[in-house]
Every structure is written in structure tokens, then in C-alpha cells.
Amino acid sequence: MMNVKLSKEVSEAISEGKPVVALESTIISHGMPYPKNVVTALECEETARNNGAVPATCAIIGGELCAGLTRDEIEYLGKAGTRVTKVSRRDIPIIAARKLDGATTVAGTMTIAAAAGISVFATGGIGGVHRGAEKTMDISADLEELARTNVAVVCSGAKSILDIGLTLEYLETKGVPVISYGTEEFPAFYTRSSGFMAPYMSSSAEEIARIIAARSRIGLDGGMVIGNPVPEEYEMDGETIDRAINEALREADASGINGKAITPFLLDRIQRLTGGESLETNIRLVKNNVELAAKIAVSLASAC
């Protein structure tokens, strides 16, 4: 059994059956510049509370797996930035054994959340099948985690830098339910439209909670993806973001950047190429996802 250090707030909520929403920490150390990363993380926690759920930001601190961080710990991760190791499932035992600090990805956060007994998680966008994966075999560990770990992930779809069509095909192969919230089309992170239809659509947090509960009751292992499109007022122009993504991909290829370094590189370059617009969209969509995740967690707690 994996040991997870819970904050007092998270521990009490879990023991009392109150709604809890897991939050990742890679977005703090690798996804945004300081101090916006810290401000956004704290605002996401407050968004969860305002919608009736307890936030559990996950990370590894001094080798301890944590669900629920203090303000000082969030500040530390934000200031340290990319000096903190980006941690997926494969990295957890190394970082723990060496008593280091780690900022958890979607896969890493799902692993810790499941061990803590948290079944709903809000993030920006999931990883997936990278463009050109037929040559590089670059497929995010997030997809394998979704196939094995019983955590529902609320996101704004797959990151736009990915091959969204192949990502959806991979999720289907792994038996991962994919539901778009309030739209029939699967969202594409910075934009509401990806050009790909989602397998299922729901406009109700209560119904999504019932689906999560049914999956658990039936005994099916694995997570779920709930694609929550960015609010219309914060959506980026599709042509603008596509140009920025293509330019960033060319730069990454020319520089030989790959593996777990590529996503932070691309997000940073896209932010610069869009004059900061993509960062503002990222912040808005994350908060929107936390709000929906909290509503789902509240409904799930009421149903249990």
C-alpha cells in the first residue's frame, strides 16, 4: 500500500466522506512563470473550496508523497520552478528514495490521488499521442495511467500540441470513457473545437458523478476523461494558436528537444509567440476545470 502524507484538511475530508478534488503540481513548477504559477495554484484551491470541495494539491516533498500542500510548499515549488523534478509514475520511487522534491504530472498526480482515496482530479489538459508518434513512439504516460487508475480527470481535452485524433483512438483502445461536457466535440485545450467528436456528451455534473459511481460499482478499473471546453470568452483564435504550435514544434525539432522536456518547452514557446495570450487562456481554463471537478465531487459524495 502506497503511503501518502495528507494535510489535516484533506485527511478530515476523506475520513468524513466529504468531496475532495486532486490538483497537480507540474503546472506550478513547469507550466507557468513565477509568480503567476503560485497565484494560479492558490486561486484553483480557492475555486474548489468555493464550489464545496476540499483541494488536494499533490506533489513529492522531501521524498514524501503528499496530497494537500501548505501555502509555503506551493510558494516553494513556484519559486524553484524547473529545478524541481517533473514526476510521472516511473519517477516516483527514485524521487522518494532520494528524498527529493517532485512536481507531479497528470499520471503522477493520479497515482498519488488514487492511493489517498481521491477519485476526482482537475488539470489543464491531459498528455497524449504526440505528433509524429508513428516515428518517435512519443506517447504520454498519462494515457496508460488513465487505463489503470481509478481517477476521473476533468480537463480541457488533450493539449493542442498533440495529435488529438490518435489520442482519442488510444483512449478507446485502452477502454477509457471520454465524455465532453456541454458539447459533442472534444475540446482542444486553447480552443473549444478540435474537429473530433467525443464518444459521449453530458451537460450535467450530477450525471457524470453517476457514471463515475457506476464504473466503480460495476468493478471496472481505470479512469475517465471529462473534456470541459475553455469558456468562449477566453478561447484563442484557432489559426493563431496553430501557427504558434507549428513554429514551436519546428524549434523543438531543430533543437533536438524530446521526451518529458518537450511539453514545458512547447508551452513556454507558445506563450512567447502569442504574447502571453496562451498563458491567460491556460489560467482561465484550469480554474474552469476545477469548478466543474468540484461540482462532480460534491455530487459523487452525495451519491455515496
BATORLUM-684681 format. One record per residue: z, y, x of N, C-alpha, C in turn; residue in one letter. Coordinates in steps of 0.1 Angstrom, whole numbers, padded with zeros to 4 digits, always signed. Example, Ala and Ser with C-alpha at 12.3 -4.5 7.8 and 13.67 -1.06 7.14 Angstrom:
// residues 2
+0078-0057+0132+0078-0045+0123+0078-0033+0132A/+0071-0022+0128+0071-0011+0137+0079+0000+0129S/
END
This chain:
// residues 304
+0000-0012+0009+0000+0000+0000+0000+0012+0009M/-0009+0021+0006-0010+0034+0014+0001+0043+0011M/+0008+0048+0021+0019+0058+0019+0013+0072+0018N/+0017+0079+0008+0012+0093+0006+0024+0102+0004V/+0025+0112+0012+0036+0122+0010+0033+0132-0001K/+0041+0132-0012+0038+0140-0023+0047+0153-0023L/+0042+0164-0027+0050+0176-0028+0060+0173-0040S/+0071+0181-0041+0080+0179-0051+0074+0181-0065K/+0065+0191-0066+0058+0194-0078+0049+0183-0083E/+0042+0177-0073+0033+0166-0077+0040+0154-0080V/+0051+0151-0072+0059+0139-0074+0065+0139-0088S/+0071+0150-0092+0077+0151-0105+0066+0149-0116E/+0055+0156-0114+0044+0155-0125+0039+0140-0126A/+0037+0133-0115+0033+0119-0116+0043+0111-0123I/+0056+0112-0119+0067+0104-0124+0069+0106-0139S/+0066+0119-0144+0068+0122-0158+0055+0121-0166E/+0044+0116-0160+0032+0114-0167+0025+0127-0171G/+0027+0137-0163+0020+0150-0166+0007+0150-0159K/-0002+0159-0164-0016+0159-0158-0016+0165-0144P/-0023+0158-0135-0025+0163-0121-0039+0163-0118V/-0043+0172-0110-0057+0173-0105-0057+0174-0090V/-0064+0165-0084-0066+0165-0069-0076+0175-0065A/-0073+0182-0053-0083+0191-0048-0085+0188-0033L/-0097+0190-0028-0100+0187-0014-0096+0198-0005E/-0096+0194+0008-0092+0205+0018-0104+0208+0028S/-0114+0200+0028-0126+0203+0037-0131+0217+0033T/-0131+0220+0020-0136+0233+0016-0128+0244+0022I/-0116+0241+0026-0107+0251+0032-0111+0253+0047I/-0111+0242+0054-0114+0242+0068-0128+0243+0072S/-0137+0237+0064-0151+0236+0068-0161+0242+0059H/-0156+0247+0047-0166+0251+0037-0167+0266+0035G/-0157+0274+0039-0157+0288+0038-0150+0295+0049M/-0154+0308+0052-0147+0315+0063-0133+0320+0058P/-0125+0322+0068-0111+0328+0066-0113+0343+0064Y/-0106+0349+0054-0095+0344+0046-0100+0339+0032P/-0113+0340+0029-0118+0336+0016-0114+0321+0013K/-0114+0313+0023-0111+0299+0021-0097+0297+0015N/-0087+0305+0021-0073+0304+0017-0072+0310+0003V/-0077+0321+0001-0076+0328-0012-0082+0319-0023V/-0094+0313-0020-0100+0304-0030-0092+0292-0033T/-0086+0286-0022-0078+0274-0024-0066+0277-0033A/-0059+0288-0030-0048+0292-0038-0052+0296-0053L/-0063+0302-0054-0068+0305-0068-0072+0293-0076E/-0077+0283-0069-0080+0270-0075-0067+0263-0080C/-0057+0263-0072-0044+0258-0076-0039+0265-0088E/-0040+0278-0088-0035+0286-0100-0044+0283-0112E/-0057+0281-0110-0065+0278-0122-0061+0265-0128T/-0057+0255-0120-0053+0242-0125-0040+0244-0133A/-0031+0252-0128-0018+0254-0135-0020+0262-0148R/-0029+0272-0148-0032+0280-0160-0038+0271-0171N/-0044+0260-0167-0050+0251-0177-0042+0239-0180N/-0029+0239-0176-0020+0229-0179-0018+0217-0170G/-0024+0218-0158-0023+0207-0149-0017+0211-0136A/-0011+0201-0129-0005+0204-0116-0015+0201-0105V/-0018+0211-0096-0027+0209-0085-0021+0200-0074P/-0030+0192-0068-0025+0184-0056-0036+0185-0046A/-0035+0195-0037-0045+0196-0026-0042+0186-0016T/-0052+0178-0012-0050+0167-0003-0054+0170+0011C/-0047+0164+0021-0050+0166+0035-0042+0157+0043A/-0044+0157+0056-0036+0149+0065-0029+0160+0074I/-0016+0160+0074-0008+0170+0082+0001+0162+0092I/-0002+0164+0105+0006+0157+0115+0006+0142+0113G/-0005+0136+0109-0007+0122+0107-0002+0117+0093G/+0004+0125+0085+0009+0121+0072-0002+0124+0061E/-0005+0114+0053-0014+0117+0042-0006+0124+0031L/-0012+0136+0027-0004+0144+0018-0012+0147+0005C/-0005+0147-0006-0011+0152-0019-0001+0163-0024A/-0006+0175-0023+0003+0186-0026+0007+0193-0013G/+0001+0205-0010+0004+0212+0002+0011+0225-0001L/+0019+0230+0008+0026+0243+0007+0016+0254+0010T/+0019+0266+0006+0011+0278+0010+0009+0279+0025R/+0019+0276+0032+0018+0277+0047+0008+0267+0052D/+0008+0255+0047-0001+0245+0051-0015+0248+0048E/-0017+0254+0036-0031+0258+0032-0035+0270+0041I/-0026+0279+0044-0029+0290+0053-0033+0285+0067E/-0025+0275+0072-0028+0269+0085-0042+0263+0086Y/-0045+0255+0075-0058+0248+0075-0070+0259+0075L/-0067+0270+0067-0077+0280+0067-0079+0287+0080G/-0069+0291+0086-0070+0298+0099-0075+0289+0110K/-0071+0276+0110-0076+0267+0120-0091+0263+0119A/-0096+0264+0106-0110+0262+0104-0115+0248+0109G/-0126+0249+0116-0133+0237+0121-0126+0230+0132T/-0115+0236+0137-0107+0229+0147-0099+0217+0141R/-0098+0217+0127-0092+0206+0120-0103+0196+0118V/-0100+0183+0120-0110+0173+0119-0114+0171+0104T/-0127+0170+0102-0132+0166+0089-0130+0151+0086K/-0123+0148+0076-0118+0134+0074-0124+0127+0062V/-0132+0117+0064-0136+0108+0054-0128+0095+0054S/-0131+0085+0046-0123+0073+0046-0122+0067+0060R/-0133+0066+0067-0133+0059+0080-0124+0066+0090R/-0122+0079+0089-0114+0087+0099-0099+0086+0096D/-0095+0082+0084-0081+0083+0081-0072+0076+0090I/-0074+0063+0094-0065+0056+0103-0064+0062+0117P/-0075+0067+0122-0075+0073+0135-0067+0086+0135I/-0069+0095+0125-0061+0107+0125-0047+0105+0122I/-0044+0095+0114-0030+0091+0111-0023+0086+0123A/-0029+0077+0130-0023+0070+0142-0021+0081+0153A/-0030+0090+0154-0028+0100+0165-0020+0112+0160R/-0015+0112+0148-0006+0122+0143-0013+0136+0143K/-0025+0136+0139-0033+0148+0139-0034+0154+0125L/-0041+0165+0124-0043+0171+0111-0058+0168+0107D/-0060+0167+0094-0073+0164+0089-0076+0171+0075G/-0088+0176+0074-0092+0182+0061-0101+0172+0054A/-0097+0168+0042-0103+0156+0036-0116+0160+0028T/-0126+0152+0030-0139+0153+0022-0137+0148+0008T/-0148+0147+0001-0147+0141-0013-0142+0126-0011V/-0148+0118-0002-0143+0104+0000-0129+0104+0004A/-0125+0112+0014-0112+0112+0019-0102+0116+0009G/-0105+0126+0001-0096+0130-0010-0095+0120-0021T/-0106+0113-0024-0105+0103-0034-0096+0092-0030M/-0096+0088-0017-0088+0077-0012-0073+0081-0013T/-0070+0093-0009-0056+0097-0010-0051+0099-0024I/-0060+0105-0033-0056+0107-0047-0054+0093-0054A/-0062+0084-0051-0060+0071-0058-0047+0064-0053A/-0044+0065-0040-0032+0060-0035-0020+0066-0041A/-0021+0079-0045-0010+0087-0051-0009+0085-0066A/-0019+0079-0072-0019+0077-0086-0025+0088-0094G/-0034+0096-0087-0041+0107-0094-0055+0103-0097I/-0059+0104-0110-0072+0099-0114-0083+0109-0117S/-0080+0122-0115-0090+0133-0118-0090+0142-0105V/-0102+0146-0101-0104+0153-0088-0115+0164-0091F/-0112+0176-0087-0122+0187-0088-0127+0191-0074A/-0140+0192-0072-0146+0197-0060-0157+0206-0063T/-0165+0210-0052-0176+0218-0054-0188+0210-0058G/-0193+0202-0048-0204+0192-0050-0202+0180-0042G/-0206+0169-0048-0205+0156-0040-0216+0155-0029I/-0213+0147-0019-0223+0143-0010-0233+0133-0016G/-0243+0130-0009-0253+0121-0015-0263+0116-0005G/-0275+0113-0009-0286+0109-0001-0292+0121+0005V/-0292+0122+0018-0298+0134+0024-0314+0133+0024H/-0320+0145+0024-0334+0145+0025-0339+0138+0038R/-0349+0130+0037-0354+0122+0049-0346+0110+0052G/-0337+0106+0042-0328+0094+0045-0336+0081+0047A/-0348+0081+0043-0356+0069+0045-0359+0067+0060E/-0357+0077+0068-0358+0076+0082-0345+0076+0089K/-0336+0085+0085-0323+0087+0091-0312+0078+0086T/-0313+0072+0074-0303+0065+0067-0290+0073+0065M/-0292+0086+0064-0280+0095+0063-0277+0096+0048D/-0267+0088+0044-0262+0087+0031-0247+0089+0031I/-0242+0099+0023-0228+0102+0023-0219+0091+0019S/-0207+0090+0026-0197+0080+0022-0191+0083+0009A/-0194+0095+0003-0189+0099-0010-0194+0089-0020D/-0206+0084-0019-0212+0076-0029-0206+0062-0029L/-0203+0057-0017-0196+0044-0016-0182+0045-0021E/-0175+0056-0019-0162+0058-0024-0162+0059-0039E/-0172+0065-0045-0173+0065-0059-0175+0051-0065L/-0181+0043-0058-0184+0029-0062-0171+0020-0062A/-0161+0024-0054-0150+0016-0052-0136+0021-0057R/-0135+0035-0058-0122+0041-0060-0121+0047-0074T/-0110+0044-0081-0108+0048-0095-0104+0062-0097N/-0113+0071-0093-0110+0086-0095-0123+0092-0101V/-0121+0100-0111-0132+0108-0117-0134+0121-0110A/-0146+0124-0106-0148+0136-0098-0156+0146-0106V/-0150+0158-0108-0157+0169-0115-0163+0178-0104V/-0176+0179-0105-0184+0187-0095-0195+0194-0102C/-0202+0203-0094-0214+0209-0099-0226+0202-0094S/-0225+0189-0096-0236+0180-0092-0236+0177-0077G/-0247+0172-0072-0248+0170-0058-0253+0183-0051A/-0249+0185-0039-0252+0197-0031-0268+0198-0031K/-0273+0210-0032-0287+0213-0033-0294+0209-0020S/-0287+0207-0009-0293+0203+0004-0298+0189+0004I/-0294+0181-0007-0296+0167-0007-0309+0163-0015L/-0312+0150-0015-0323+0145-0023-0315+0141-0036D/-0316+0149-0046-0308+0146-0058-0313+0134-0066I/-0326+0133-0066-0332+0121-0073-0327+0108-0067G/-0328+0107-0054-0323+0095-0047-0308+0093-0049L/-0301+0104-0049-0286+0103-0051-0283+0097-0064T/-0290+0101-0075-0288+0096-0088-0292+0081-0088L/-0302+0077-0082-0306+0063-0081-0296+0055-0074E/-0290+0060-0063-0280+0053-0056-0268+0051-0064Y/-0263+0061-0072-0252+0060-0080-0254+0050-0091L/-0266+0049-0096-0270+0039-0107-0268+0025-0101E/-0274+0023-0089-0273+0010-0082-0258+0006-0080T/-0250+0015-0077-0236+0012-0075-0227+0012-0088K/-0234+0014-0099-0227+0013-0112-0217+0024-0115G/-0220+0036-0109-0211+0048-0111-0216+0056-0123V/-0208+0057-0134-0212+0065-0145-0214+0080-0141P/-0225+0086-0146-0227+0100-0143-0229+0107-0157V/-0221+0117-0159-0221+0125-0171-0223+0140-0168I/-0232+0146-0175-0233+0161-0173-0226+0167-0185S/-0219+0178-0182-0211+0185-0191-0218+0196-0198Y/-0221+0195-0211-0227+0206-0218-0242+0208-0216G/-0248+0198-0209-0263+0199-0206-0268+0185-0204T/-0281+0183-0207-0287+0170-0205-0291+0168-0191E/-0293+0179-0184-0298+0179-0170-0287+0179-0160E/-0288+0171-0149-0278+0170-0139-0279+0183-0130F/-0268+0190-0128-0268+0203-0121-0270+0201-0106P/-0275+0212-0100-0279+0212-0086-0270+0222-0078A/-0257+0222-0080-0248+0230-0072-0250+0245-0074F/-0259+0251-0067-0261+0265-0068-0269+0269-0081Y/-0276+0259-0086-0284+0262-0099-0280+0252-0109T/-0282+0256-0122-0278+0247-0133-0288+0236-0135R/-0300+0238-0130-0311+0229-0132-0315+0222-0119S/-0317+0208-0120-0321+0201-0108-0335+0194-0110S/-0340+0194-0123-0352+0187-0126-0350+0172-0129G/-0337+0168-0129-0334+0154-0131-0325+0153-0143F/-0328+0144-0152-0319+0142-0164-0307+0134-0160M/-0296+0137-0165-0284+0129-0163-0284+0117-0173A/-0278+0106-0169-0278+0094-0177-0271+0097-0191P/-0260+0105-0190-0252+0108-0202-0249+0122-0202Y/-0246+0127-0214-0242+0141-0216-0230+0141-0225M/-0220+0150-0222-0209+0152-0231-0205+0167-0231S/-0201+0172-0242-0196+0186-0243-0181+0187-0246S/-0174+0176-0244-0160+0176-0247-0152+0170-0236S/-0142+0178-0231-0133+0173-0221-0125+0161-0227A/-0122+0161-0240-0114+0150-0246-0123+0137-0246E/-0136+0138-0249-0144+0126-0248-0145+0121-0234E/-0146+0129-0224-0147+0125-0211-0134+0118-0207I/-0122+0123-0211-0110+0116-0209-0109+0103-0215A/-0115+0101-0227-0115+0088-0234-0124+0078-0226R/-0135+0083-0220-0143+0075-0213-0136+0070-0200I/-0129+0079-0194-0121+0075-0182-0111+0064-0186I/-0104+0067-0197-0094+0057-0201-0100+0044-0205A/-0112+0044-0211-0118+0032-0215-0123+0024-0203A/-0127+0031-0192-0131+0024-0180-0119+0017-0174R/-0108+0024-0174-0096+0018-0168-0091+0006-0177S/-0092+0007-0190-0087-0003-0199-0095-0016-0198R/-0108-0014-0196-0118-0025-0195-0116-0032-0182I/-0111-0025-0172-0109-0031-0159-0120-0029-0149G/-0129-0019-0151-0140-0017-0142-0135-0008-0130L/-0137-0013-0118-0134-0005-0107-0144+0006-0104D/-0140+0016-0097-0149+0027-0093-0147+0040-0100G/-0153+0050-0095-0151+0064-0101-0162+0068-0110G/-0162+0080-0114-0171+0086-0122-0175+0100-0117M/-0187+0104-0120-0192+0118-0117-0194+0126-0129V/-0187+0137-0130-0189+0146-0142-0195+0159-0136I/-0208+0161-0139-0216+0172-0134-0214+0184-0143G/-0207+0194-0138-0204+0206-0145-0212+0218-0139N/-0222+0223-0146-0231+0233-0141-0224+0246-0138P/-0228+0253-0128-0223+0266-0125-0225+0275-0137V/-0215+0284-0140-0217+0294-0151-0230+0302-0149P/-0237+0304-0160-0250+0311-0159-0250+0324-0152E/-0239+0332-0153-0238+0345-0147-0237+0344-0132E/-0234+0332-0127-0232+0331-0112-0243+0322-0106Y/-0252+0317-0114-0263+0309-0109-0272+0316-0100E/-0277+0310-0089-0286+0316-0080-0300+0314-0085M/-0309+0322-0080-0323+0320-0083-0328+0308-0075D/-0335+0299-0082-0340+0287-0076-0349+0288-0064G/-0358+0298-0065-0367+0299-0054-0360+0305-0041E/-0351+0314-0044-0343+0320-0033-0335+0309-0025T/-0328+0301-0033-0319+0291-0027-0328+0280-0020I/-0339+0277-0026-0348+0266-0020-0353+0271-0006D/-0357+0284-0006-0362+0290+0007-0351+0289+0018R/-0339+0293+0014-0328+0292+0023-0325+0278+0028A/-0325+0269+0019-0322+0255+0022-0333+0249+0032I/-0345+0252+0029-0356+0247+0037-0355+0253+0051N/-0352+0266+0052-0351+0272+0065-0339+0266+0073E/-0328+0264+0066-0316+0258+0072-0319+0244+0077A/-0326+0236+0069-0329+0223+0073-0338+0223+0085L/-0348+0232+0086-0356+0233+0098-0348+0236+0111R/-0338+0245+0109-0330+0249+0120-0321+0237+0125E/-0316+0230+0115-0307+0218+0118-0316+0208+0126A/-0328+0205+0121-0336+0195+0127-0340+0199+0142D/-0343+0212+0143-0347+0217+0157-0335+0217+0166A/-0323+0218+0161-0311+0218+0169-0305+0204+0171S/-0311+0194+0164-0306+0180+0165-0292+0178+0159G/-0289+0186+0148-0276+0185+0141-0277+0175+0131I/-0268+0165+0130-0268+0155+0120-0254+0149+0118N/-0253+0138+0110-0240+0133+0108-0231+0142+0100G/-0218+0141+0102-0209+0149+0094-0209+0164+0098K/-0216+0167+0108-0217+0182+0112-0228+0189+0104A/-0237+0181+0097-0248+0188+0091-0245+0196+0079I/-0236+0191+0070-0233+0198+0058-0226+0211+0061T/-0216+0212+0069-0210+0225+0072-0220+0235+0078P/-0229+0230+0087-0239+0238+0093-0248+0244+0083F/-0253+0235+0074-0263+0240+0064-0256+0250+0054L/-0244+0247+0050-0238+0256+0041-0235+0270+0047L/-0232+0270+0060-0230+0283+0067-0243+0290+0069D/-0254+0283+0072-0267+0290+0074-0272+0295+0061R/-0270+0287+0050-0275+0292+0037-0267+0304+0033I/-0254+0305+0036-0246+0316+0032-0252+0329+0040Q/-0255+0327+0052-0260+0338+0060-0274+0342+0056R/-0282+0333+0053-0296+0335+0048-0297+0342+0035L/-0287+0340+0026-0286+0346+0013-0277+0358+0012T/-0273+0363+0024-0265+0375+0024-0252+0373+0017G/-0246+0361+0018-0233+0358+0012-0233+0355-0003G/-0245+0355-0009-0246+0352-0024-0242+0338-0026E/-0246+0328-0017-0243+0314-0020-0228+0312-0019S/-0222+0319-0010-0207+0317-0009-0200+0321-0022L/-0204+0333-0028-0198+0337-0040-0201+0327-0051E/-0213+0322-0052-0216+0311-0062-0207+0299-0060T/-0206+0295-0047-0197+0284-0044-0183+0286-0049N/-0177+0297-0047-0164+0300-0051-0163+0299-0066I/-0172+0305-0073-0172+0306-0088-0173+0292-0094R/-0182+0283-0088-0184+0270-0094-0172+0261-0091L/-0166+0263-0080-0154+0254-0077-0143+0257-0087V/-0140+0270-0090-0130+0274-0099-0133+0268-0113K/-0146+0269-0117-0151+0264-0130-0148+0249-0131N/-0150+0242-0120-0148+0227-0120-0133+0224-0121N/-0125+0232-0114-0110+0230-0115-0106+0231-0130V/-0111+0242-0136-0107+0244-0150-0111+0232-0159E/-0123+0227-0158-0127+0215-0166-0119+0203-0162L/-0117+0201-0149-0109+0189-0145-0095+0190-0150A/-0089+0202-0151-0075+0203-0156-0075+0199-0171A/-0085+0204-0179-0086+0201-0193-0088+0186-0195K/-0096+0179-0186-0098+0165-0187-0084+0158-0184I/-0077+0162-0174-0065+0156-0170-0054+0158-0181A/-0054+0169-0188-0045+0172-0199-0048+0162-0210V/-0061+0160-0214-0064+0151-0224-0061+0137-0220S/-0063+0133-0208-0061+0120-0203-0046+0117-0204L/-0038+0126-0200-0023+0124-0200-0018+0123-0215A/-0024+0130-0224-0020+0129-0238-0024+0116-0244S/-0035+0110-0239-0040+0097-0244-0032+0085-0239A/-0026+0087-0227-0019+0076-0221-0005+0074-0226C/
END
